[in-house]
Amino acid sequence: MCRAPLRVAAKRIHPSELPMRSTNTLLTLLTLLSLAGPASAASTLKVFPSAVELQGQEDRQSLVIQEVDDQGITRDVTTTAKLRIADPALATFAGQTLAPKKDGTTKIVIEHGKLTAEIPLVVKDAVKARSVSFRLDVMPVFMKHGCNNGSCHGAARGKDGFMLSLFGYDPAGDYFRLTRAIVGRRIDLAAPEKSMLLEKTIGAVAHTGGKLFDTTHDDYKTLLSWLKAGAPDDGADTPEPTGLELLPGKVVFAGKDQFQKTVVLAKYSDGSVRDVTRLSLYMTNNEGIAAINKDGVMKGGGRGGAYVFARFGKYTVGSEVIVLPTDDNFVWPKVAETNYVDTLVFDKLKKLHLAPSDVAADETFLRRVYLDLIGLPPTREEYDAFLADKDPKKRAKLIDSLIERPEFVDVWTMKWGELLRIRASNNQPQYGRDAKAMFSYAAWVKDQMAKNRPLNEFAAELLVGTGSNFRSPPSNLYTSTERLTPEKTAEDIAQVFLGTRIQCAQCHNHPFDRWTMDDYYGFTAFFAGVNLKRGVEGREVVVVNNNAANTVAHPVDNRRMKPKFLGGAGAVPEVEGQDPRKSLAVWLTAPDNAAFSQTMANIIWSHFFGRGIVEPVDDVRISNPPSNKELLEELGKKLASYGFDKKKLVRDICNSRTYQLSATPNATNELDEAYFSHSYVRRLRAEVLLDTITRVTGTEDRFNLSPAGTRAVQIHTGEVTNYFLTTFGRAPRETACSCEVNREANLSQALHLVNGDTITQKVAQSKLITGLLADKKTTEEVIEELYIRTLCRKPTPDEKKKLAEIVRRETTDPERLREMATLLLKPDANYARNEERLKVLKGELAKLPKGNKEAASVAKQLETLEQTQAATRKRMEGTAVVTVYGDILWGLFNSTEFTFNH
């Protein structure tokens, strides 16, 4: 149906309220310590590390000294502080670097102005020399200078005829390729200085990577010493790195262009600690805020916060860097805190100089909480009841009532349906999920949500799912559109329940996280014994576990990897002769497993704010830190203390002032999109948007494989051929990735809202407007009703006045009524045929003699048909008021205020 060019005066949303994708999506502004200001008498000195142990003749340890004032601002005073060893016979300083002289114990005294600090110093084996190690000394040089990264020799096929394992995941293989492959090409033990390994690094011969250093560099000396020693491989007792620490862990700059040196400590399996600052690789997630050079020196940039990272061996660690504005005259407003959520959010905002927005009005809160909790807008009766309620606790009462409604269950059934990939795959009967199994699976998930099953119990039952996928719905975790290998199963479970993407570690150690290939295949071994077989019924799949098959082969050296928890302490369970998934379920869902509790809490939080504290919610890694670490930790602890009762955490979040803040930003927080200083404007997800349009118009949708009356959020399967849902980003449920749910606005969506048949047909089919007119509602009352039902607010006086003028003008001007009737009759085939018949009759009558009997008959037909057409036009003109109101409703559906939650 064509629409008149009618503009609806719906409330405009501030541009900063619209969804944005900043180039700083990795930005995370961290635990700051307060306002900038000059150092005071309460300043302290911090020394990194806080204790030093030198072991061996070659051991060295650099020191970093930081002054922290009473407001938490840090300043690097390493080069200006005075360092003194209480017993100078034990060690010596070269700049800020310690070297051993004699065994013993003493202390180091640090002075800066009137500030002093002391740290202990222990020297062991001062005269004992350590031979150069391939793994401990040589391989870190390759990492430091990028030799084994993906764009150089660490590429899948190497580079220029030479290959190293990516980021050094295969030391034995690297040693072989360097020393044994093409003997004599890369190393020359007879003339070590002539080895290609050295000549390429100093630029003596052509090198695609260019010159890396000269002959005076420590790394050159390391390589040369190793070659002169005969390029030996390491023994079996060579210690391995077990952890890494980047110090200082927090830096707060008062303005830009300030510097901070760092020190990196590696912990080894023999208990030793080594300064690897010189050998570490450095990165930042926001160059504009915090840069870090190849020597590990940070530099503050523009206002904000970021993380810098150090990588050594298989470990990556981060340090928070904050650059505070010094000229904003920020004053924290006095705002009430409802619960711990507000305390932790506001503490972060206070330190970031971001003032929270005001609390949202009742109408805004009402729409927001209805759409978030039950996926539907409030009815007119619910709207009136809430606004008339004078109880100061009415918001909390409303939250409690909505959480107990069956629609709340539907929303969380839909979310878990996406995470668990609930869809059918009838074309793969040998391992897929038939529609019957899919409906059984979906019904089980809905039952779990309806019973408010604790999330840890829900997850544990899924993990050990066994048996027929018809009769034991949890077993469907192991059926899918493709045959799930142990590797794919491990990846999906880590991503859904631990928020961790371990896929990179399948082929090499993760470049930006702690996961190694050993971690990957140890976790994969939990699912090595899971097998699928055909059931009695042709479409049935039975999940079984072979308790004897609980190892997988490591692809590098073919080691048999036994089940190992992902990142857990004491991570190797005893699983001989039993299903290892049972041990996994106990460990993964334990209350003290922060990875699980925080992931579940983050998923819940993300639902109500449109983004997680870690975003995406299933990409938790060191290089993607939480925007508010303390908040995430506390939410995880609360969820565990509640017995993983999601309703209790939902209640905490919705009752917080943070959740109830307005979407209208202020001067301090208009650029914030990570710290929850105001409500983030979120495009309604596809299912909720369609259900909302359907609820307002009082119409009904029909979906494949679903009974009449099914709402979009209640659709169980991923195979839905609904153009509206596809266009607006409904998850196809093909992967476990949270990215499948797409809330990005695009041109196709705008065009479908304006010209598509969804809104047009629903407005045309709706009896809402005719019902209001039948109730003798005035023009102003009808307009108000449409606003309340669509936007959950009354129109402003100006909006009401302008729209009422349009309605009266469109429905009282005879010429306009005729135009509208003509437009509305255009698609009427019967009317069009009658118009053609009129032309024919008029032509015939003109050819016949006047007074002729046949002419009289034609004239009679012509008169009757003209009366019929006139009556049709008159009737259509009578429906003009319905059409005008329909245009207003159509316009409201097309407003950003309707399509976004705010």
C-alpha positions in Angstrom: 0.0 0.0 0.0 1.4 3.4 -0.9 2.0 5.8 1.9 1.4 9.5 1.9 4.6 11.5 2.6 3.7 11.9 6.3 6.4 12.8 8.9 5.8 11.7 12.4 7.1 14.0 15.1 8.6 11.2 17.2 11.3 12.2 19.8 14.7 12.4 18.4 17.6 10.6 20.1 20.8 12.4 20.6 23.4 11.2 18.1 25.7 10.1 20.8 23.0 7.7 22.0 23.1 5.8 18.7 25.2 2.6 18.5 28.8 3.3 17.6 31.9 1.2 16.7 34.9 3.0 18.0 38.3 2.2 16.6 39.3 1.8 20.2 37.2 -1.4 20.7 40.1 -3.0 22.7 40.3 0.1 25.0 39.8 -0.8 28.6 40.2 1.9 31.2 41.2 0.3 34.4 41.8 0.7 37.9 42.8 4.2 38.4 43.7 5.8 41.5 42.1 9.3 41.5 42.7 12.9 40.5 45.9 14.3 39.2 47.9 16.6 41.4 51.3 17.4 42.7 53.2 15.0 45.0 52.5 15.6 48.6 54.0 14.6 51.9 52.0 11.4 51.7 53.9 10.2 48.6 55.6 6.8 48.7 58.3 5.0 46.8 57.6 1.7 45.1 60.4 -0.5 43.9 60.0 -3.2 41.3 60.7 -6.0 42.0 60.1 -5.8 45.7 62.9 -8.4 46.4 65.9 -9.4 44.4 67.7 -12.8 44.2 70.7 -13.1 41.9 71.7 -16.6 41.1 74.8 -17.3 39.0 77.6 -15.3 37.5 75.6 -14.0 34.5 72.4 -13.1 36.4 71.3 -9.5 36.2 68.3 -7.6 37.6 67.1 -4.2 36.6 65.2 -2.0 39.1 62.3 0.4 38.4 61.5 3.1 41.0 58.1 4.7 41.0 56.8 7.6 43.2 53.1 7.4 44.0 51.5 10.5 45.5 48.6 10.6 47.9 46.1 10.8 45.0 47.5 7.8 43.3 49.4 9.6 40.5 52.6 7.7 39.5 55.9 9.1 38.4 59.0 7.2 37.2 62.0 8.3 39.2 64.2 5.5 38.3 67.0 7.6 36.8 66.9 10.3 39.6 66.7 8.0 42.6 69.8 7.1 44.5 70.6 3.4 45.0 72.9 2.0 47.6 73.7 -1.6 48.6 74.1 -2.0 52.3 76.9 -4.5 51.8 78.6 -3.4 48.5 80.8 -6.5 48.6 77.9 -8.7 47.5 76.8 -6.9 44.3 77.3 -3.9 42.1 75.2 -1.5 40.1 75.6 -0.6 36.5 73.0 2.2 36.2 69.9 0.6 37.7 71.0 -2.9 36.9 72.4 -5.3 39.6 75.2 -7.8 39.0 76.4 -10.4 41.6 79.9 -10.3 43.2 79.7 -12.6 46.3 77.2 -14.9 48.0 75.3 -13.4 50.9 72.2 -11.5 52.0 71.9 -7.7 52.4 69.5 -5.0 51.4 69.2 -2.2 48.8 68.4 1.3 50.0 66.6 3.6 47.6 66.4 7.4 48.2 64.5 10.1 46.3 64.3 13.4 48.0 62.9 12.8 51.5 61.5 9.4 50.5 63.2 6.2 51.2 62.6 2.5 50.6 64.4 -0.8 51.2 64.2 -4.2 49.5 66.1 -7.4 50.3 68.9 -8.8 48.2 70.1 -12.4 48.1 73.1 -13.5 46.1 73.7 -17.2 45.3 76.4 -19.0 43.2 78.0 -15.6 42.4 81.0 -17.2 40.8 79.2 -20.1 39.1 78.9 -19.7 35.3 75.9 -21.0 33.4 76.4 -22.2 29.8 74.3 -20.6 27.1 70.9 -22.3 26.6 69.1 -22.7 23.3 65.7 -22.5 24.9 66.4 -20.0 27.7 68.7 -17.6 25.8 68.6 -18.2 22.0 64.9 -18.7 21.3 63.9 -15.5 23.2 66.1 -13.6 20.8 64.0 -15.0 17.9 60.8 -13.9 19.7 62.1 -10.5 20.6 63.0 -9.6 17.0 60.0 -11.1 15.3 62.0 -13.9 13.6 59.3 -16.5 14.5 56.2 -14.4 14.1 53.6 -15.1 11.4 55.0 -12.6 8.9 58.5 -14.0 9.0 60.0 -17.4 9.5 57.0 -18.4 11.8 54.7 -18.5 8.8 53.1 -21.8 7.9 55.7 -22.4 5.2 58.4 -20.2 6.6 60.1 -17.5 4.7 63.1 -17.5 2.3 63.6 -21.2 2.7 63.7 -21.2 6.5 60.9 -22.0 8.9 60.6 -21.6 12.7 57.7 -22.7 14.8 55.2 -19.8 15.3 56.2 -18.0 18.5 58.4 -20.9 19.4 55.9 -23.6 20.2 58.2 -26.4 19.0 61.8 -25.8 20.4 63.0 -29.2 19.4 61.9 -28.7 15.8 63.5 -25.2 15.7 66.8 -26.6 17.0 66.7 -29.3 14.3 65.9 -27.0 11.4 68.6 -24.5 12.6 71.4 -27.0 13.2 70.6 -30.2 11.3 68.6 -29.2 8.2 71.0 -28.3 5.3 74.1 -28.8 7.5 76.5 -25.9 7.4 74.2 -23.4 5.8 72.9 -21.5 8.8 75.6 -22.1 11.4 79.3 -22.5 11.0 80.9 -23.9 14.1 84.4 -23.7 12.6 84.0 -19.9 12.1 81.0 -18.9 14.3 81.2 -15.2 13.3 80.6 -16.3 9.6 77.5 -18.1 10.4 74.5 -17.0 8.3 72.5 -16.8 11.5 74.7 -13.9 12.6 75.5 -12.3 9.3 71.9 -11.9 8.5 71.1 -10.2 11.8 73.8 -7.6 11.5 73.1 -6.9 7.8 76.4 -8.4 6.6 74.5 -10.4 3.9 71.1 -9.7 2.4 68.2 -10.2 4.8 64.5 -9.7 4.0 64.0 -8.7 7.7 66.8 -6.1 7.5 69.4 -5.4 10.1 68.3 -6.4 13.6 71.3 -5.3 15.7 75.1 -4.8 15.5 78.0 -6.8 16.9 78.0 -4.8 20.2 74.4 -5.8 21.0 73.7 -8.2 23.9 71.6 -10.4 21.6 74.5 -10.8 19.1 76.8 -11.8 22.0 74.3 -14.4 23.1 74.1 -16.0 19.7 77.8 -15.9 19.2 78.4 -17.5 22.7 76.0 -20.3 21.8 77.8 -20.9 18.5 81.2 -20.8 20.1 80.0 -23.4 22.6 79.2 -25.7 19.7 75.5 -24.8 19.4 74.4 -27.4 22.0 70.9 -28.5 22.5 69.5 -28.3 26.1 69.3 -31.2 28.5 66.1 -32.8 29.8 66.6 -30.9 33.1 66.5 -27.4 31.5 63.9 -25.4 33.5 60.9 -24.0 31.7 59.0 -20.7 32.2 56.0 -21.2 34.4 54.8 -17.6 34.7 55.5 -14.0 33.8 55.1 -10.7 35.6 55.1 -7.2 34.1 55.9 -4.4 36.6 54.6 -2.0 37.6 51.1 -3.4 37.2 49.4 0.0 37.3 50.6 3.3 36.0 48.6 6.6 36.3 50.0 9.5 34.3 49.0 13.1 35.1 48.9 14.2 31.5 50.5 13.2 28.3 54.2 12.6 27.3 55.2 11.1 30.6 57.3 7.9 30.7 57.5 4.8 32.8 60.2 2.1 32.6 59.1 -1.5 33.2 60.7 -4.7 34.4 59.6 -8.2 33.3 60.2 -11.2 35.5 60.0 -14.8 34.3 59.4 -17.6 36.8 60.9 -21.0 36.1 60.1 -24.6 36.9 63.2 -24.9 39.1 61.9 -22.0 41.3 64.3 -19.4 39.9 63.2 -15.9 38.8 65.0 -14.2 35.9 64.9 -10.6 34.6 63.7 -11.0 30.9 63.0 -7.3 30.3 65.5 -7.1 27.5 64.2 -10.3 25.9 60.5 -9.6 26.0 58.2 -8.5 23.2 56.0 -5.5 23.9 52.6 -4.5 22.6 49.8 -2.1 23.4 46.0 -2.2 22.7 45.8 1.6 22.2 48.8 3.4 20.8 47.2 6.8 21.1 46.8 6.5 24.9 49.7 4.3 26.0 52.6 3.5 23.7 55.5 1.1 24.7 58.7 0.8 22.9 60.9 -2.2 22.2 62.8 -1.6 25.4 59.6 -1.7 27.5 59.3 2.0 28.2 55.8 3.3 28.4 54.7 6.7 27.1 51.4 8.4 28.0 49.4 9.9 25.2 45.8 11.3 25.1 43.3 11.1 27.9 42.0 7.7 28.7 43.3 4.3 29.5 44.8 1.2 27.9 46.8 -1.9 28.5 50.4 -2.6 27.5 51.6 -6.2 27.2 54.8 -8.1 27.5 55.3 -11.5 25.9 58.0 -13.9 26.7 58.0 -17.6 25.8 54.4 -18.8 25.8 53.2 -16.1 28.3 51.6 -12.7 27.8 50.9 -10.4 30.7 49.4 -6.9 30.8 49.7 -3.7 32.8 47.1 -0.9 33.2 48.0 2.5 32.0 45.9 5.6 32.7 46.3 9.1 31.3 44.3 11.6 33.3 43.1 15.0 32.1 44.7 17.8 34.1 42.5 20.7 33.0 38.9 19.5 33.2 38.0 20.8 36.6 36.1 17.6 37.2 33.9 17.5 40.4 32.2 14.2 41.2 28.4 14.7 41.7 26.7 13.3 44.7 24.7 10.3 43.5 23.0 7.6 45.5 24.1 4.0 45.2 21.5 1.3 45.3 23.8 -1.7 45.7 27.3 -3.1 45.1 26.9 -2.7 41.3 26.7 1.1 41.7 29.5 1.2 44.2 31.9 -0.5 41.8 30.7 1.2 38.6 30.8 4.7 40.2 34.2 4.1 41.8 35.5 3.5 38.3 33.7 6.5 36.8 35.0 8.7 39.6 38.5 7.8 38.8 38.0 8.3 35.1 36.4 11.7 35.5 33.1 10.5 34.1 29.9 11.7 35.8 27.0 9.3 35.5 23.9 10.5 33.6 20.7 11.2 35.5 18.2 8.4 36.3 15.8 7.6 33.5 12.2 8.8 33.7 9.6 6.3 34.7 8.3 5.9 31.1 11.8 5.2 29.8 12.6 2.8 32.5 9.2 1.0 32.0 9.8 0.4 28.3 13.5 -0.6 28.9 12.8 -3.1 31.6 9.8 -4.7 29.8 11.8 -5.2 26.6 14.9 -6.5 28.5 13.1 -8.9 30.9 10.2 -10.3 28.8 10.9 -9.1 25.3 7.6 -7.3 25.0 6.4 -3.7 25.5 4.0 -2.9 28.4 0.3 -2.8 27.6 -1.7 0.4 28.0 -3.1 -1.0 31.3 0.4 -1.9 32.6 1.6 1.6 31.6 -1.2 3.4 33.4 -0.8 1.2 36.5 2.9 1.8 36.8 2.7 5.6 36.3 -0.1 5.9 38.8 1.8 3.9 41.5 3.2 6.3 44.1 5.2 3.6 45.9 8.9 4.6 46.0 9.7 1.0 45.6 7.5 0.5 42.5 10.5 -0.2 40.2 11.8 -3.0 42.4 8.2 -4.4 42.6 7.9 -4.3 38.8 11.3 -6.1 38.3 10.2 -8.8 40.7 6.9 -9.4 38.9 8.5 -9.4 35.4 11.2 -11.9 36.5 8.4 -14.4 37.4 6.5 -14.1 34.2 6.6 -16.9 31.6 7.9 -14.5 29.0 11.1 -14.1 31.0 11.6 -17.9 30.6 11.1 -17.5 26.8 13.8 -14.8 26.6 16.4 -17.0 28.4 15.4 -20.1 26.5 16.1 -18.2 23.3 19.5 -17.0 24.6 20.6 -20.5 25.6 19.2 -21.8 22.3 21.7 -19.6 20.5 24.6 -20.5 22.7 23.9 -24.2 22.4 23.2 -24.0 18.7 19.7 -25.5 18.9 18.7 -26.3 15.3 17.8 -29.3 13.3 20.0 -31.0 10.7 17.9 -33.7 9.1 20.3 -34.2 6.2 22.9 -35.8 8.5 21.1 -38.8 10.1 24.3 -40.5 11.1 25.4 -37.8 13.5 23.1 -34.8 13.1 20.1 -33.6 15.1 16.7 -34.5 13.7 13.8 -32.1 14.2 12.3 -34.4 16.8 15.5 -34.3 18.8 15.8 -30.6 18.3 12.3 -30.0 19.8 13.1 -32.3 22.7 16.3 -30.4 23.3 14.6 -27.0 23.2 11.8 -28.2 25.5 14.4 -29.4 28.0 16.2 -26.1 28.0 12.9 -24.2 28.4 12.0 -26.5 31.3 15.4 -25.8 33.0 14.9 -22.1 32.6 11.3 -22.4 33.9 12.5 -24.3 37.0 15.3 -21.7 37.4 17.8 -24.5 37.5 21.1 -23.3 38.9 23.4 -22.5 36.0 26.2 -24.7 37.3 23.8 -27.7 37.5 22.4 -26.9 34.1 25.9 -26.8 32.5 27.1 -29.9 34.4 24.2 -32.0 33.1 24.9 -30.9 29.5 28.6 -31.7 29.8 28.0 -35.3 30.8 25.1 -35.8 28.3 24.9 -39.4 27.2 22.4 -41.7 25.5 19.6 -41.2 22.9 19.2 -37.7 21.7 15.5 -38.3 21.6 15.1 -39.5 25.2 18.1 -37.8 26.9 18.0 -34.2 25.6 21.3 -33.0 27.1 23.1 -35.5 24.9 22.3 -33.1 22.0 25.2 -31.0 23.1 27.3 -33.5 21.2 25.2 -33.6 18.0 25.2 -30.9 15.4 25.0 -29.9 11.7 28.6 -31.3 11.3 30.2 -34.3 13.0 31.8 -32.8 16.2 35.4 -33.8 16.6 37.0 -33.8 20.1 38.8 -30.6 19.0 35.6 -28.8 17.8 33.7 -29.9 20.9 36.5 -28.6 23.2 36.5 -25.3 21.4 32.7 -24.8 21.7 32.6 -25.8 25.4 35.5 -23.5 26.3 33.8 -20.6 24.4 30.3 -21.1 25.8 31.1 -21.9 29.4 34.5 -20.3 30.0 34.2 -17.4 27.6 37.5 -18.5 26.1 38.5 -18.9 22.4 41.2 -21.5 22.3 41.1 -22.2 18.6 44.4 -20.5 17.9 46.2 -23.0 20.2 45.3 -25.9 17.9 48.2 -25.2 15.6 50.5 -23.1 17.7 50.7 -21.4 21.1 48.2 -18.6 21.3 49.9 -15.4 20.2 48.0 -13.1 22.6 47.0 -15.3 25.5 48.4 -17.9 27.8 47.0 -21.0 26.0 49.5 -23.4 24.6 49.1 -26.4 22.4 49.5 -28.6 25.5 46.5 -26.7 27.0 44.5 -27.2 23.9 45.1 -30.9 23.5 44.8 -31.6 27.2 41.4 -30.0 27.2 40.5 -31.8 24.0 41.3 -35.2 25.6 38.2 -34.9 27.8 36.1 -35.6 24.7 38.3 -38.1 23.0 36.1 -41.0 24.0 32.8 -39.4 22.9 31.3 -41.3 20.0 28.0 -41.2 18.1 26.1 -44.2 16.8 22.8 -44.8 15.1 19.8 -45.5 17.4 16.9 -47.9 17.0 14.9 -45.3 15.1 16.5 -44.2 11.9 16.7 -40.5 12.9 18.0 -41.2 16.4 21.6 -40.6 17.5 23.1 -42.2 20.6 25.9 -40.5 22.4 28.3 -42.9 24.2 31.7 -42.5 25.8 34.6 -45.0 25.5 36.2 -44.7 29.0 39.4 -46.3 27.7 39.9 -43.7 25.0 40.7 -40.6 27.0 43.9 -39.3 25.3 44.7 -37.5 22.0 47.9 -37.2 20.1 49.9 -34.0 20.2 50.5 -33.0 16.6 54.1 -31.8 17.2 55.7 -34.9 18.8 52.8 -37.4 18.9 52.7 -37.4 22.7 49.5 -38.9 24.2 47.9 -35.9 26.0 45.7 -36.8 29.0 42.7 -34.8 30.1 43.8 -31.5 31.7 41.6 -28.7 33.0 42.0 -25.4 31.1 44.0 -23.1 33.3 43.2 -24.8 36.6 45.7 -25.4 39.3 46.5 -29.1 39.8 44.9 -29.4 36.4 45.4 -33.1 35.7 42.4 -35.2 37.0 42.5 -38.9 37.6 40.2 -40.3 35.0 41.5 -43.8 34.3 38.6 -46.2 33.5 35.9 -43.5 33.8 34.2 -40.9 31.8 36.5 -37.9 32.1 33.7 -35.5 31.4 32.4 -36.1 34.9 35.6 -34.7 36.4 35.4 -31.8 33.9 31.8 -31.0 34.9 32.7 -30.9 38.6 35.7 -28.7 38.0 34.2 -26.4 35.5 31.0 -25.6 37.5 32.6 -25.4 40.9 31.8 -22.2 42.8 35.5 -21.3 43.0 36.0 -21.5 39.3 36.1 -17.8 38.5 36.2 -18.4 34.8 32.8 -20.1 34.8 31.0 -17.8 37.2 32.4 -14.6 35.7 31.5 -15.8 32.2 27.9 -16.6 33.2 27.7 -13.2 35.0 29.1 -11.4 32.0 26.6 -13.0 29.7 23.8 -11.9 31.9 25.2 -8.4 32.3 25.6 -8.1 28.5 21.9 -8.8 28.0 21.0 -5.7 29.9 23.6 -3.3 28.7 24.2 -4.4 25.1 27.8 -5.1 25.8 29.7 -7.2 28.3 32.3 -6.0 30.9 34.5 -8.2 28.7 33.3 -7.7 25.1 32.7 -9.9 23.3 31.5 -12.1 26.1 33.1 -15.2 24.7 36.5 -13.7 24.0 38.1 -13.5 27.4 41.9 -13.1 27.1 44.8 -11.2 28.5 44.8 -8.8 25.5 41.1 -8.2 25.8 40.8 -7.3 29.5 37.5 -6.3 31.3 36.6 -2.6 31.4 35.9 -3.0 35.1 37.8 -5.9 36.5 36.5 -5.4 40.1 32.9 -5.3 38.9 33.2 -8.5 36.9 34.9 -10.3 39.8 32.2 -9.3 42.2 29.4 -10.3 39.9 31.0 -13.7 39.5 31.3 -14.1 43.3 27.7 -13.0 43.8 26.4 -15.4 41.3 28.3 -18.3 42.9 27.1 -17.2 46.4 23.6 -17.2 45.1 24.0 -20.9 44.1 24.1 -19.8 40.4 20.5 -18.5 40.6 20.4 -16.2 37.6 17.2 -14.5 38.8 19.0 -13.1 41.8 21.8 -11.6 39.8 19.3 -10.2 37.3 17.4 -8.6 40.2 20.7 -7.0 41.4 21.5 -5.6 38.0 18.0 -4.2 37.2 17.6 -2.6 40.6 21.0 -0.8 40.3 21.1 2.9 39.5 23.6 2.0 36.8 21.0 0.0 34.9 18.4 2.8 35.4 20.5 5.6 34.1 19.3 7.7 31.2 20.7 7.2 27.7 21.1 11.0 27.4 24.9 11.7 28.0 26.4 14.7 29.7 29.5 16.7 28.8 31.9 14.2 30.6 30.5 10.9 29.4 29.3 11.4 25.8 32.2 9.4 24.4 31.9 6.6 26.9 31.0 3.2 25.4 32.6 0.8 27.9 32.1 2.0 31.5 28.3 2.2 31.8 28.1 5.9 32.8 24.9 6.1 30.9 22.5 3.7 29.3 23.7 2.5 25.9 21.2 2.8 23.0 20.7 -0.7 21.6 18.9 -1.7 18.5 16.2 -4.2 19.5 17.2 -7.7 18.5 15.3 -9.1 15.6 12.9 -11.3 17.6 12.0 -8.6 20.1 11.5 -6.0 17.4 9.1 -8.3 15.5 7.2 -9.3 18.6 6.9 -5.7 19.7 5.4 -4.7 16.3 3.1 -7.7 16.5 2.0 -6.9 20.1 1.2 -3.2 19.2 -0.8 -4.1 16.1 -2.6 -7.0 17.7 -1.7 -9.3 14.7 -0.2 -12.7 14.6 2.9 -14.3 13.0 3.3 -17.7 11.5 6.6 -19.5 11.5 7.7 -22.8 10.0 7.7 -25.8 12.4 5.9 -23.7 15.0 2.3 -23.7 16.0 0.0 -20.7 15.6 0.5 -18.0 18.2 4.2 -18.6 18.5 6.2 -15.4 19.2 9.5 -14.9 17.5 11.4 -15.3 20.8 9.8 -18.7 21.2 11.1 -20.2 17.9 13.2 -23.2 18.7 15.0 -23.8 15.5 17.7 -21.9 13.6 16.1 -22.7 10.2 13.6 -19.9 9.9 12.8 -18.5 6.5 11.4 -15.2 7.8 12.8 -12.2 5.8 12.3 -9.8 8.7 14.2 -11.9 11.2 17.0 -12.6 8.8 17.3 -9.0 7.8 17.5 -7.9 11.4 20.2 -10.4 12.4 18.6 -13.4 14.1 21.2 -15.9 15.0 21.2 -18.9 12.5 22.7 -21.0 15.4 25.4 -22.5 13.2 28.3 -21.7 15.6 28.7 -21.1 19.3 30.0 -17.5 18.7 28.1 -14.7 20.3 28.7 -12.7 17.1 25.9 -14.6 15.4 23.3 -12.2 17.0 23.7 -9.1 14.9 22.3 -5.8 16.3 24.1 -3.5 13.8 21.8 -1.2 11.9 22.1 -1.3 8.1 20.4 0.0 5.0 18.5 -3.2 4.3 16.8 -2.8 7.6 15.8 0.8 7.0 14.5 0.0 3.6 12.4 -2.9 4.9 10.9 -0.8 7.6 10.0 1.9 5.1 9.0 -0.2 2.1 8.8 -3.8 3.3 5.6 -5.7 3.8 6.0 -6.5 7.5 4.9 -3.1 8.9 2.6 -2.3 6.0 0.7 -5.5 6.3 0.5 -5.5 10.0 -0.8 -1.9 10.1 -3.3 -2.8 7.4 -4.5 -5.9 9.3 -4.6 -4.3 12.7 -7.9 -3.5 14.3 -6.2 -1.2 16.8 -7.2 2.1 15.1 -10.7 1.0 14.1 -11.3 -0.1 17.7 -10.2 3.3 19.1 -12.4 5.1 16.6 -15.3 2.8 17.5 -14.8 3.8 21.2 -15.4 7.4 20.1 -11.8 8.5 21.0 -10.9 12.1 20.1 -8.1 12.8 17.7 -5.8 13.7 20.6 -6.7 10.6 22.5 -6.0 8.3 19.5 -2.6 10.0 18.9 -1.8 9.6 22.6 -2.8 5.9 22.6 -0.5 5.2 19.6 2.4 6.9 21.3 1.9 5.0 24.5 1.6 1.6 22.8 4.6 2.1 20.5 7.0 4.4 22.4 5.7 3.9 26.0 5.3 7.6 26.5 2.8 10.3 25.8 3.4 12.7 23.0 4.8 16.1 23.8 2.2 19.0 23.5 4.0 20.1 20.3 3.9 16.5 18.8 0.2 16.1 19.7 -0.7 19.5 18.3 1.1 19.0 14.9 -0.3 15.5 14.4 -3.8 16.6 15.3 -3.6 19.3 12.7 -2.4 16.8 10.1 -5.3 14.4 10.9 -7.9 17.2 10.6 -6.4 18.6 7.4 -6.2 15.2 5.8 -9.8 14.2 6.8 -11.7 17.4 6.1 -10.3 18.6 2.7 -12.5 17.1 0.0 -9.8 17.2 -2.6 -7.4 15.5 -0.3 -10.0 12.8 0.5 -10.4 12.1 -3.2 -6.7 11.8 -3.7 -6.4 9.4 -0.8 -9.3 7.4 -2.1 -7.7 7.1 -5.5 -4.4 6.0 -3.9 -6.1 3.4 -1.8 -8.1 2.1 -4.7 -5.1 1.6 -7.0 -4.4 -1.9 -5.9 -8.1 -2.9 -6.0 -8.4 -5.2 -9.1 -12.2 -5.2 -9.1 -12.3 -1.4 -9.1 -9.7 -1.2 -11.9 -11.8 -3.6 -14.0 -14.9 -1.5 -13.5 -13.0 1.6 -14.6 -12.0 -0.2 -17.8 -15.6 -1.3 -18.3 -16.8 2.3 -17.9 -14.5 3.4 -20.7 -15.8 0.6 -23.0 -19.4 1.5 -22.2 -18.9 5.1 -22.9 -17.3 4.3 -26.2 -20.2 2.0 -27.2 -22.8 4.6 -26.2 -21.1 7.3 -28.3 -21.4 5.1 -31.4 -25.1 4.3 -31.0 -27.9 6.6 -32.3 -29.7 8.5 -29.6 -33.1 7.0 -28.6 -32.0 3.7 -29.9 -33.2 0.8 -27.7 -29.7 -0.6 -27.5 -28.3 2.8 -26.5 -30.8 3.0 -23.6 -29.6 -0.4 -22.3 -26.0 0.7 -22.5 -26.8 4.0 -20.8 -28.5 2.1 -18.0 -25.5 -0.2 -17.5 -23.2 2.9 -17.5 -25.3 4.7 -14.9 -25.4 1.6 -12.6 -21.6 1.1 -12.9 -20.9 4.7 -12.2 -23.0 4.6 -9.1 -21.2 1.5 -7.9 -17.8 3.1 -8.5 -18.9 6.4 -6.8 -20.1 4.4 -3.8 -16.8 2.6 -3.6 -14.9 5.9 -3.7 -17.2 7.3 -1.0 -16.6 4.3 1.2 -12.9 4.6 0.7 -13.0 8.4 1.5 -14.8 7.4 4.7 -11.9 5.3 5.8 -9.5 8.2 5.3 -9.2 8.8 9.0 -8.1 5.2 9.5 -5.5 5.6 6.8 -4.1 8.8 8.3 -3.8 7.2 11.8 -2.3 4.2 10.1 0.3 6.5 8.6 1.1 7.9 12.0 1.5 4.4 13.4 3.7 3.4 10.5 5.8 6.5 11.1 6.2 5.7 14.8 7.4 2.2 13.9 10.0 3.7 11.6 11.4 6.1 14.3 14.7 5.4 15.9 13.0 5.8 19.2 10.9 2.7 18.5 13.6 0.5 17.0 16.1 1.1 19.7 16.0 0.3 23.4 17.4 3.3 25.4 
